Amino acid sequence: MISDFSDLASQAYTPFNLSWNHASSGDQYIQGDGYVSITSVGTGSPRGDGSFHAVFPGADKDSPFSVDMTGATHLQLTGRLDAGNTSTSWIVLVMDSEANTLGTAKFFSSSFTESFTTVTATFVLTGNGDLHSATYWILAGDGILGNIAAGSFDHLVAVPEPGAVSLAFAGLCGLGVFSARKRRPRVNRR
């Protein structure tokens, strides 16, 4: 799990230039109960090129920990489209402590509905791809000025290749069958 979006109010990392600020400071995202919404607040109008930045769970915003994401080939984002959205996509970037981008995943808005839906996107490595040093992550709009980004999100998870998960599960099932056969008492037949 990269984030359950429940602690972004304390996670906002000030050295980054935030374009979606927290609701208490005049803002473009609001913290819900276990989720975060990108939506108009007061006279604010969130745009498709907005973003917010956070550290990984358990890290202090001034001295964050690194997280080993080695083996992650996909990201899963659970979210919904909110009224007024015209942004065509959401981008997640994973960064190291030097603000180098380690990998990105693009989620198309058309994959989400008005109810919370989990969408999986390919995690594309960039730069040196050293996922041992993942420290920050960013959720950004599609970068098209004038589009309104309106959505709510409650989970962001890093996952390995879906095929690898199926293969591992099949292997575990095979081991279970083999183990059960081995334990079965033998019946002597004459």
Phi, psi and omega in degrees: 000125175276316180200146169254011174064013183272346188235024183293336180300324180263352185267343185307127188259109191298329180299337176280152177275102184279129177254350165243106183273168179282150189304331184285351184234021168091074257200169181227003166223150180236145181270121176264194179275089180086009176210169178234142179242132171264112187200165177294133178232120184062236179266005181292155178218093183298139183246161184297342180263015178282170178196161164225156187237143182214163173263166180289152182307141179089352182264148174276139186297337180268341177214071187291155175275159171266149180239134179274110179253019180304135180094349179285120179246347180219154171241145176244126180243124177260120183199182177216157173276137177255164184304134176094356181295131171233003178290133184276342182202164174237139181244134172248128176244139175249132187231160174265183185291345178266009181067024171277135179282123180269328181189160181223156173221137181247126180247123181278134182303328181295345178280344181262161178235191177280355173249160179297128183226139177265123182241136179254134178229150179292135178266110185264120180288143176228168177057223182279347176063025180279090186282001173291340189246027177295131185229316182241158170221155184229137168249120185233157173281187188279001173081006180263109183300133179104336175285142179265124178264113180224112180196166177233146186221141180227353175210140171226119188232138173267132182227152175284176178310123181307322178297323180293323178295316179298318180296317179296320179296317179298320178297319179294320177298318179298318178296322179296317179296316180299318181295319180295320178295321183294326183279340184295129180294144179278142178252123179281126178250138180248000000 
